[in-house]
Structure formats: structure tokens, C-alpha cells
Amino acid sequence: GVGAAARRYKQFPIFSTWSGLFNTAGTQLPPLMFAAFFSAGAAGLYALAHRVLAMPMSILGDAIGKVFFSNAAEAFREGRLAPMVEKVHRKLAEIAMPATLLLVIAGPELFALVFGQNWREAGEFARYMAPWLYMVFITSPLSTLFSVLERQRLGMLFQAALLVVRLIAILIGAYWLQALLPTVMLFSLVSAIYYIGLLIWVSFVSGNQLAAIAKPTLMSFSKALACLLPVLLAIWINPASPIGLYLALCSTGVLLALYYFLLFRKAYI
């Protein structure tokens, strides 16, 4: 009856509320800590890099997550969850991998080109933050499995532990490394490793082998690398030439436009 359903699902609002609180704290506290331990300018550089990377991924990831969540419960009941998770992960990897590699390879140059030379350091931050935010993008929609499988308590513990290790990483950077960029690198590395663990958990509970996760990642990496060859060659041949790099970025832009056109064309045909 209604009472039994209420008792069964009472953990949804309880644990989901705390999970959301920990997630929000994990987003809002780092720039405040960077400002406290380093400077307001340091926090501004981190905030710009995070906003540029996270905003488009968040909008697209939330939309995909809602569609996945609306279908995942039925797929779980019918035994179709494993292929569904594999398919969604493959699409997410294909979408995010090119942008991630581009930022890793030429993040400072891109930020200098778009925002001006004063923001070049923010592009350096973005270079090291990109793999972490890639992991966030491909795992966030799939993390709705915490609710689908009624594992909200585990989801809350995941967010709480992630918040703790992130804060510890910043404290280690501030008091031991005593430099902003290494602190951002450590913070991003810890976050990326944590989300890799989440992806492995998703693979396990959905009934997939790790190969079902690794293969699409490697395929997406190979395709993205092919699109980024002009930039790689420009940096390798003459990294001091801004004109050569900008021409290479234009060539890569054309290849990426074709890549995404074919990707989304295949999705809708």
C-alpha cells in the first residue's frame, strides 16, 4: 500500500538531499579555498577555467542524464541495462573526447586566443582540469543508477568522500606544494581517479565487462587524435609560431565540425 511504498522510498529525499549538498559544496568550496590559500586572482583563474569547461558539459550532460534516468528503470527490470549503459557511455565518450584532447594539447593557446593573453594561465589550468571534467561528463548521467538501483545511501557516501578527498588535496597543495598550479593538478588528478572508480562501479552493477567501457574510450581517443593532428604537428614542428598554430587550429576546427556533423547525423538517422 501507500505506507509500504513510503517506507521503501523514504531514503530518496533523505539521502538525495545530502548528496546534493555535498556535490554543491564540492563545486563551491574549491574557489573559496584557492582564494584563501593563494589569492583572489588565483581563484578567478580557476573559476574561469572551470566555468568554460563545465558549463557546456553540464547542460548537455543533464539533458542526457534525464533521458537515461527515464529509461533505465525499465531497462533494469527487463534485463537490458548492460547494453543501454554501454551505448550511453559510448555516445558520451564520442562527444567529449575531442574537446578534452584539444584542451590538453592547446588549452593555454585557446584561452589566450579567446580571452586574451592575460588569461593564458587559466588555459594552463584547463589543460589539467580537462581529464577530470571529461570523467564528470561521462559519469554524471550514468550516476543516476544510484537512484534506479535504490542505492541512494551509497550515492551520498560517494559525494561525501569525494568532497573530503578534494579538500585534503587542496590542503596538501597549499601547505606542502605551496604553489597554485601543482595544487590544481593534484586536485584534478584526485577528482579524475575518483570518477574513474565511479565508472568502474557503474560498469560492474550494470552487468558490463570493463572492456565494454575501455573499448569505446580507446576508439573515441583514436578518432579525436586524428582530428587534432594539425595542432599536434604545429606544436611539434614550430611551437613558437602563433600563425602556424592558429592555422592548425582552424584546420582542426574544420575536422571537428565534420566529426560532430557525422556523429549527430548518425544519431538521428
NORKAFEN-V349882 format. One record per run of one state. SS is the DSSP state (2 for helix, 1 for strand, 0 for the rest). FROM is the first residue (numbers start at 1). TO is the last residue. If there is no record, write none. Layout:
ss from to
SS FROM TO
SS FROM TO
This chain:
ss from to
0 1 1
2 2 8
0 9 9
2 10 37
0 38 39
2 40 77
0 78 80
2 81 115
0 116 116
2 117 140
0 141 141
2 142 148
0 149 151
2 152 177
0 178 179
2 180 206
0 207 209
2 210 227
0 228 228
2 229 238
0 239 241
2 242 268
0 269 269
